[in-house]
Amino acid sequence: MQNTKLLLNSLTLVGLLALAGCSFPGVYKIDIQQGNVVTQDMIDQLRPGMTRRQVRFIMGNPLLQDTFNTNRWDYLYSLQPGGGKRQQERMSVNFNDSDQLVSLSGDFMPGVSRDQEILGGSTDTTVSPENQPSGQPETPAKPGSAEESIQREIDTIETTPVPTPAPLETSPQ
């Protein structure tokens, strides 16, 4: 009798502890955000030839700076809504040896809104010769079109050095 009562109490306790680990409906779970928030507007502001300081001003500090490849910055962002599936976005920014922006790769692409990407487009936004369709030469833009004006604007971008302030005089007068 005593053993049966002890066994019943033990099983009840184990059952309650097991249920405590389950998620009950109506229990609030917080959203978990990690990393750098990167928006399409930020990406649209980036231009080839920008310095590291200019990119840092627009994008913020990178989440990852590779010690073996100092010319690459990685921005990662993940969001897990309470009880939902985790969503992750990444963006890599590459510089040349003279600290100027040369390329972007990741889940964002300059000039492409998230709606366009969702409705039709690939998730691989790395632009390289391997991703271009082979066998078809690139056709030039029609004169007077928006594509031609954008290309003209890109071709005329000049890098400008970031002005450095003159040091303050420290000698008393």
C-alpha positions as CSV (number, residue, x, y, z in Angstrom):
1,M,0.0,0.0,0.0
2,Q,2.7,2.4,1.0
3,N,4.8,1.5,-2.1
4,T,1.8,1.9,-4.4
5,K,1.1,5.3,-3.0
6,L,4.8,6.3,-3.4
7,L,4.9,5.0,-6.9
8,L,1.7,6.9,-7.8
9,N,3.0,10.2,-6.4
10,S,6.3,9.7,-8.2
11,L,4.6,9.1,-11.5
12,T,2.4,12.1,-11.0
13,L,5.4,14.3,-10.3
14,V,7.3,13.0,-13.3
15,G,4.2,13.6,-15.5
16,L,3.8,17.2,-14.3
17,L,7.5,17.9,-14.9
18,A,7.2,16.5,-18.4
19,L,4.1,18.7,-19.1
20,A,6.0,21.8,-17.7
21,G,8.4,21.5,-20.6
22,C,5.7,21.4,-23.3
23,S,4.4,24.6,-24.8
24,F,0.9,25.4,-23.7
25,P,-1.3,27.4,-26.1
26,G,-1.6,31.0,-25.2
27,V,1.9,31.3,-23.6
28,Y,3.7,34.3,-25.0
29,K,7.1,33.7,-26.6
30,I,9.3,36.6,-27.4
31,D,10.8,37.4,-30.9
32,I,14.5,36.7,-31.0
33,Q,16.6,39.1,-33.2
34,Q,20.3,38.8,-33.7
35,G,22.9,40.5,-35.8
36,N,22.8,43.6,-38.0
37,V,19.6,44.8,-39.5
38,V,20.3,45.4,-43.2
39,T,17.6,47.0,-45.4
40,Q,17.3,47.4,-49.1
41,D,17.7,51.2,-48.7
42,M,21.2,50.7,-47.1
43,I,22.3,48.5,-50.0
44,D,20.9,51.1,-52.5
45,Q,23.2,53.8,-51.0
46,L,26.4,51.7,-51.5
47,R,28.5,52.6,-54.6
48,P,31.6,51.0,-56.0
49,G,34.7,52.9,-54.9
50,M,33.4,53.9,-51.4
51,T,35.9,53.7,-48.6
52,R,35.5,51.4,-45.6
53,R,34.6,54.4,-43.4
54,Q,31.8,55.4,-45.8
55,V,30.5,51.8,-45.9
56,R,30.6,51.6,-42.1
57,F,28.7,54.8,-41.9
58,I,25.9,53.4,-44.0
59,M,25.8,49.8,-42.9
60,G,27.2,49.9,-39.4
61,N,29.9,47.7,-37.9
62,P,30.1,44.3,-39.5
63,L,29.1,41.3,-37.5
64,L,32.0,39.3,-38.8
65,Q,35.5,40.5,-39.8
66,D,37.5,37.5,-41.1
67,T,41.1,37.6,-39.8
68,F,42.4,35.7,-42.8
69,N,40.5,37.8,-45.4
70,T,40.5,41.4,-44.1
71,N,38.9,42.7,-47.3
72,R,35.6,41.0,-46.6
73,W,32.9,42.1,-44.1
74,D,29.9,40.0,-43.3
75,Y,26.6,41.3,-42.1
76,L,24.2,38.6,-40.7
77,Y,20.7,39.0,-39.4
78,S,18.3,36.4,-38.0
79,L,14.8,36.7,-36.7
80,Q,12.9,34.0,-35.0
81,P,9.3,35.1,-34.2
82,G,8.0,33.6,-31.0
83,G,7.4,29.9,-31.7
84,G,8.0,30.4,-35.5
85,K,10.6,29.4,-38.0
86,R,13.9,31.3,-38.0
87,Q,14.5,33.6,-40.9
88,Q,18.1,34.6,-41.8
89,E,19.6,37.1,-44.2
90,R,23.3,37.7,-45.0
91,M,25.3,40.3,-46.9
92,S,29.0,40.2,-47.7
93,V,30.9,43.4,-48.7
94,N,34.3,43.1,-50.4
95,F,37.0,45.7,-50.7
96,N,40.2,45.9,-52.8
97,D,43.7,46.5,-51.4
98,S,43.2,50.2,-51.5
99,D,40.2,50.0,-49.2
100,Q,37.5,50.7,-51.8
101,L,34.3,48.8,-52.2
102,V,34.4,46.4,-55.2
103,S,31.5,43.9,-54.8
104,L,28.5,42.8,-52.8
105,S,27.0,39.3,-52.4
106,G,24.2,37.8,-50.4
107,D,20.5,38.1,-50.0
108,F,20.2,41.7,-51.2
109,M,21.0,43.2,-54.6
110,P,21.4,46.9,-55.5
111,G,18.2,48.2,-57.1
112,V,16.0,45.1,-56.5
113,S,13.3,45.4,-53.9
114,R,12.4,42.6,-51.6
115,D,9.0,42.3,-53.3
116,Q,10.6,41.8,-56.7
117,E,12.9,39.2,-55.2
118,I,10.0,37.3,-53.6
119,L,7.7,37.4,-56.6
120,G,10.3,36.3,-59.1
121,G,14.0,36.0,-58.8
122,S,16.7,33.7,-57.5
123,T,18.0,33.9,-53.9
124,D,21.7,33.8,-55.2
125,T,22.5,37.5,-55.8
126,T,26.2,37.1,-56.3
127,V,27.0,38.7,-59.7
128,S,29.8,36.9,-61.4
129,P,30.7,35.7,-64.9
130,E,29.7,32.2,-64.0
131,N,26.1,33.3,-63.2
132,Q,25.7,35.1,-66.6
133,P,23.9,33.1,-69.3
134,S,26.4,31.8,-71.7
135,G,26.2,32.0,-75.5
136,Q,24.1,35.2,-75.6
137,P,26.1,38.5,-75.9
138,E,24.9,41.3,-73.7
139,T,22.7,43.7,-75.7
140,P,23.4,47.4,-75.2
141,A,20.7,49.6,-73.6
142,K,18.4,51.5,-75.9
143,P,19.3,55.2,-76.2
144,G,17.2,57.4,-73.9
145,S,16.0,54.4,-71.7
146,A,16.3,54.3,-68.0
147,E,18.8,51.5,-68.2
148,E,21.1,53.6,-70.4
149,S,20.9,56.5,-67.9
150,I,21.7,54.2,-65.0
151,Q,24.6,52.7,-66.9
152,R,25.9,56.2,-67.8
153,E,25.7,57.2,-64.1
154,I,27.6,54.1,-63.0
155,D,30.3,54.7,-65.6
156,T,30.9,58.3,-64.5
157,I,31.3,57.6,-60.8
158,E,34.5,59.0,-59.4
159,T,36.0,58.2,-56.1
160,T,36.5,61.2,-53.8
161,P,38.8,61.1,-50.8
162,V,37.3,61.5,-47.4
163,P,38.5,64.9,-46.0
164,T,40.4,64.6,-42.8
165,P,40.1,67.5,-40.3
166,A,43.2,69.5,-39.5
167,P,44.6,68.9,-36.0
168,L,43.7,71.4,-33.3
169,E,46.5,73.7,-32.1
170,T,47.6,72.6,-28.7
171,S,50.1,75.4,-28.0
172,P,48.9,78.2,-25.7
173,Q,48.9,81.7,-27.1
